[in-house]
Amino acid sequence: MNIIVTTTDQIENRSIESYIGIVRTSAVVGNDVALADLFSSTARKYSRKLEAIYDKALRDIRLQALAVGANAVVGLHGEFEEVFGKGKTRFIVSLMGTAVSLSP
């Protein structure tokens, strides 16, 4: 799947032919992560989980763009949030961008 994704509002040497619409996704991970674990030797394990969730979110954005006929997503914006409760924490990754059609 060759969907270009960028945080910028344009792509060098390419023209945007049409703006198709906003694509967005949110992913949650870590409902079994104790706050103390984030500062222990298992922190690397959770870092890998976060990387995996970002990768999943990017795949979702690309799939959404493909589904609406886009070949790129510009202006990608990401947010990361931690939600605490009952001694556990959840990580929420949200991505949003504009699906566009680029000239060949």
C-alpha positions as CSV (number, residue, x, y, z in Angstrom):
1,M,0.0,0.0,0.0
2,N,1.8,3.1,-1.3
3,I,0.0,5.9,0.5
4,I,2.2,8.8,1.3
5,V,1.7,10.2,4.8
6,T,3.3,13.4,5.9
7,T,2.9,16.0,8.7
8,T,3.4,18.8,6.2
9,D,0.6,20.4,4.1
10,Q,2.2,19.6,0.8
11,I,4.5,17.1,-0.8
12,E,7.6,18.2,-2.6
13,N,7.4,18.0,-6.4
14,R,3.7,16.9,-6.3
15,S,0.5,18.9,-6.7
16,I,-2.6,18.2,-4.7
17,E,-5.4,17.6,-7.3
18,S,-8.2,17.3,-4.8
19,Y,-8.9,17.3,-1.0
20,I,-11.0,14.2,-0.3
21,G,-11.6,14.5,3.4
22,I,-10.4,14.0,6.9
23,V,-9.2,10.6,8.0
24,R,-8.7,9.7,11.7
25,T,-8.2,6.9,14.1
26,S,-7.7,6.2,17.8
27,A,-6.1,3.2,19.4
28,V,-5.9,2.2,23.0
29,V,-3.3,0.0,24.7
30,G,-2.3,-0.9,28.1
31,N,-5.4,-1.6,30.2
32,D,-3.3,-4.0,32.2
33,V,-0.3,-1.6,32.7
34,A,0.3,-0.6,36.3
35,L,1.7,2.9,36.8
36,A,4.6,1.5,38.7
37,D,5.5,-0.7,35.7
38,L,6.3,2.4,33.6
39,F,9.2,3.2,35.9
40,S,10.5,-0.4,36.3
41,S,12.6,-2.7,34.2
42,T,9.6,-3.5,32.1
43,A,9.4,0.1,30.7
44,R,11.1,-1.1,27.4
45,K,8.2,-3.6,27.0
46,Y,5.7,-0.8,27.2
47,S,7.7,1.3,24.9
48,R,7.5,-1.5,22.3
49,K,3.7,-1.6,22.8
50,L,3.5,2.1,22.2
51,E,5.5,1.8,19.0
52,A,3.2,-1.0,17.9
53,I,0.1,1.1,18.6
54,Y,1.5,4.0,16.6
55,D,2.3,1.6,13.7
56,K,-1.3,0.2,13.9
57,A,-2.7,3.8,13.8
58,L,-0.6,4.7,10.8
59,R,-1.8,1.5,9.0
60,D,-5.4,2.4,9.8
61,I,-4.9,5.9,8.4
62,R,-3.4,4.5,5.2
63,L,-6.3,2.0,4.8
64,Q,-8.9,4.8,5.3
65,A,-7.2,7.0,2.7
66,L,-7.1,4.1,0.3
67,A,-10.8,3.4,0.9
68,V,-11.8,6.9,-0.1
69,G,-9.6,6.9,-3.2
70,A,-6.7,9.0,-1.9
71,N,-3.1,8.4,-2.6
72,A,-1.7,10.5,0.3
73,V,-2.5,12.0,3.7
74,V,-1.2,15.5,4.5
75,G,-1.2,17.5,7.7
76,L,-1.0,14.4,9.9
77,H,-1.4,15.3,13.5
78,G,-0.9,12.9,16.4
79,E,-1.9,13.0,20.0
80,F,-0.9,10.8,22.9
81,E,-2.9,10.6,26.1
82,E,-2.6,8.7,29.3
83,V,-5.7,7.8,31.2
84,F,-5.3,6.6,34.8
85,G,-7.8,4.7,36.9
86,K,-7.9,1.9,39.5
87,G,-4.1,1.7,39.7
88,K,-3.8,1.1,36.0
89,T,-3.1,3.3,33.0
90,R,-4.2,3.3,29.4
91,F,-2.4,4.9,26.5
92,I,-4.5,6.4,23.7
93,V,-3.0,7.3,20.4
94,S,-5.0,9.5,18.0
95,L,-4.0,10.4,14.5
96,M,-5.8,12.8,12.1
97,G,-5.0,14.1,8.6
98,T,-6.4,15.1,5.3
99,A,-6.8,12.5,2.6
100,V,-5.8,13.9,-0.8
101,S,-5.4,12.9,-4.4
102,L,-1.9,13.8,-5.8
103,S,-1.1,14.5,-9.4
104,P,1.0,11.7,-11.0
